Amino acid sequence: MFAALVLATQLLAGTAKLDITPLNNGFPTMYLGGYESRGDSPATGTAKPLFLRALALRQDGEVRVVVALDVLGVPRRMYDDVLAATHLPPADLLLVASHTHSGPVLFNSPNAYITYGMSPSELGAVQQYTLWLTKRTISAVDDAIADATHPSVLRYGVTHLAPDVDFAYNRIPVGKGAVDGPSGLPPTDVPVLSVSDDHGVRRAVLFGYAAHADGFAGGAARAGELAHVRDERFFQYHPDFPGIAAAEIEKANRDAVALYVAGASGDIDPSRRWDGVVPDPMETPGIALGDAVVQALPYLRPIGSILAAKTGTVDVPLDVFDADVYRRLQYDKDNDMWGRHAKTMMAEMSAGKLPFQVDLAITVWKFGGDGLLPLYLVTMSGEPLVHWSLALKRGALGVAGDTWLAGYTNDLNTYIPSDETAIYPAYETGWSYDPLLLPGGYQTNGSMIIYGYPARYKAGTIDATILPEMRALSR
């Protein structure tokens, strides 16, 4: 009887790893996702391959799966299709994008027509690759679940990058919700979760960090940032620093797959960027991150198993009744990103489909066991700003235990500021201020343009919509 009880509660793990590089899989003309400025030329080569890595955890008849992909973001339709094919409950599947800006454009995250101005034939190629990647993801989930026969132990801890190698900074200007404002400095935390057998042989390592994977921005550099490289655009596939770190971890743990879980980094950039001269600016920070994870592995604490998995969706209101949306629709007709946005919004208005809110998905996995401090892995769709990670660290969930916040999970639908940061005009908050406009001076801009929304968030509604759902899912 005792042996049967042990068998029934044993945690079993399985993994899978697949190459998803377009050029290695019959897709020769894919465009790189992330910047409008690179929408005029497809990728010309592969600097480093892109991968999909999956981890399945099975216990007491339940299976939970994490898939980490070297892509800009996971479209909601892709997540829904993987759920339908694998028959997993929605709370038991996490599709996490590394947010590399040197991966293929996917349909439709962000809006490919608005962001890149693609023709119907180009959009068709994007749809074909997205469908292929969906099938590839389904195969990886099935493979990882079939492989989930290995008795395993979970351990968790947080390490840090040394100050001389930490490479993240808040890109919102000083005084506007960043360094000396409500967002604060980005955390240097590197959360680590290992999956190993009783002898310490690791099958998987989950790790995180808070920084945009856009070290190869090149021509997308902003004013004051590497202005001398504006014409040095990078057109090769590359997993950026997350992929380099994962390779370092796998090199040190030959039987393991390393899954990168992107943190709350909507307003956090790497301080090193492609300059057209240094062959790979992400090599040094990526190796440093991987080494930090490897060095931390012997010191992680046991965290038991996954006690609960819950998911929910919240509707964050948009300020759609501001007159700006109608001004933009009336005056912006040029065939640039803003003009394409205006045309799209006009079409949606005519069809009665103009969005009045942003639907954000939140999932919470609670880890723990008898006498063990719980861990709450909280995931959000979209691009959460660093405020959300800092808020959880300050106890916003109202629970005892460690918290780990991840973004870019199960959908890439927009940036997610807090009420404190949303009042500042910035790309990340989706609006700008122009006193020459008609009364109000408010103009939809930045992130709300590329994600296809008509307006910024409605003031004072963000925290009150998101935090109660996070807390409820953590209970």
Buried (B, 14 or more C-beta within 10 A) or exposed (E): EEEEEEEEEBBBBBBBBBEBBBBEBEBEEBBBBBBBBBBEEBBEEBBBBBBBBBBBBBBEEEBBBBBBBBBBBBBBBBBBBBBEBBEBEBBBBBBBBBBBBBBBBBBBBBBBBBBBBBEEEBBEBBBBBBBBBBEBBBBBBBBBBEBBEBEBBBBBBBBEBEEEBBBBBBBBEEEBBBBEBBBBBBBBBBBBBBBBBEEEEBBBBBBBBBBBBBBBBBBBBEEEBBEEBBEBBBBBBBBBBBBBBBBBBBEBBEEBBBBBBBBBBBBBBBBBBBEEEEEBBBBBBBBBBBBBBBEBBEEBEBBBBBBBBBBBEBEBBBBBEBEBBBBBBEEBEEEEBBBBBBBBBBEBBEEEEBBBBBBBBBBBBBBBEEEBBBBBBBBBBBBBBBBBBBBBBEEBBEBEBBBBBBBBBBBBBBBBBBBBBBBBBBBBBBBBEEEEBEEEEBBBBBBBBBBBBBBBBBEEBBBEBBBEBBBEBBE
